[in-house]
Amino acid sequence: MNNNITQLIEAARDVCGDFSLAEDFSAGGVGAAIRTVSGKVYTGICIDLACGLGFCAEVAAIAEMLKNRETHITQIVAVSDSCILPPCGRCRETMAQIDVRNLDAEIILDATRTVSLRQLLPEHWLSKNHR
């Protein structure tokens, strides 16, 4: 297994861990880690709330990355307590819209398998072919 992939998976697992919020809401059931072109790693956790108010762990990690004025993702992974999760459509689109170069970001699907964001978003409207 690639050492960079192993490190990113571990960084996501380090922040993952479900805990209770008010009512029946929770946070931390999914953790995410992003590696940027600078080599820095940013992490985030999901927040599960009612009425669509929560957000995915990938979005939390993206917010950390943006807070540090970075936009170019080279690798990203999201994990739960039992598995690696592919990014949802909202997260895929968020990555593409913050920096079109992220279409070439490596999405970790398991310890030995990755795909580019472009493969998960074929014929994306921001790609060069659609401008």
N, C-alpha and C positions, 0 to 999 in steps of 0.2 A: 504494500500500500504506500502511496506517495506521502512523504512526511508532512508536506504542506496541508494535504487533505486531512490527515490524522490530527494535526494541530488545530485546524479550524473546527472539526467535529468536536474535539475536546473543549474548545472555547465555548461552543454552543451548549454543550452538556453542562459546563460549569455554571451557567446562569439559569438553566432549566430546573424547574421544581415548582410544582403547583402549590399555591397557597390561597386561602380564602380572603375574599373582600366582603363588603356589605351584602346583605341578603344572600342570594345564591350565586354570586359572581365570584370570579377567580382570576388569577394572573399567574404567569410562569409555567403554564402547562406545555408551552413550546418555547424553546430558546433558539436564537439565530446568531450566526457570526458571519461577518463580511470581511474579506481581505481586499484592500484597495490597491491601486497601482503603486502607491508609495510603500506598500508592505505593511501598513498599519492594519490592525484588526479591531473591528467595532462589534459590539454585541447588543442584543435586545431581547426582551421577553414579550409574549403576547399578553393582552388584557382582554378578558372575556366579560363583556357587559351586555346589557339589554339594549334594544332599539338601534343596533348598529353602531353604538358609541365606542366599542372596543377597537383594537387593532392587532394585526399580526406581529409576530416577533421580528420578521424581516423589516417591517416598516419602522419599528422601534430602533433596530440597528441602523437603518438608513438615516433616521433622524440624528442619531449620534454621529454618523459619518458627516452629514451635512453641517452639523454644529461645528465640526472641525474643518469646514470649507473644502471637503473632498466630495467628488461626485462619481469618480471612475472606479467601478467594481471589477475586480479580477476573478474573485471566487465568492460564493455564498452557500451556506447550508442552514437548514432548520431541522431541529430535532425535538422529539417528544421523549418521554421516559423510556420508550420501547423501540423507536425507529427514527429514521431520517425521512423527512417530509418534503415533497416538491413544493415550490411556491405556488400559491393560488393565483388566479388570474389578476386580481387587484395588485398583488405584489409584483408579478411579472410586468404589468403595465407601468407601475411606479418606477421600477428599475429602468425601463426603457425611456420613460419621459424625463427623468432627472439627468440622463446623459445617454445619448444614442450609442456611444461606444459600449455601453453595458449590454447591448445585444450580443456582444462577443464574450460576456462574462461566463465563467464556468460554474454551472449549477451542479452541486454535488447531490446525486440521487441515492447513492450508497457508497460504502467505503472503497469500492472498486469501479464505480460507474459515474461518469459526469456527461453532461450535455451543455451546449451553449444556450443562452437565453434565446438566441435567434431560432434554435431548433424548437423551443417551446412556444415561440411566437412567429411562426413562418409568415412570410409576406407582410411583415409589420409595416404599418402606415408611415412610420418615421424612417424606415430604411431608405437608402439611396435609390433603390428601384421604384419607390413610390412617391418621389418628390417631383 
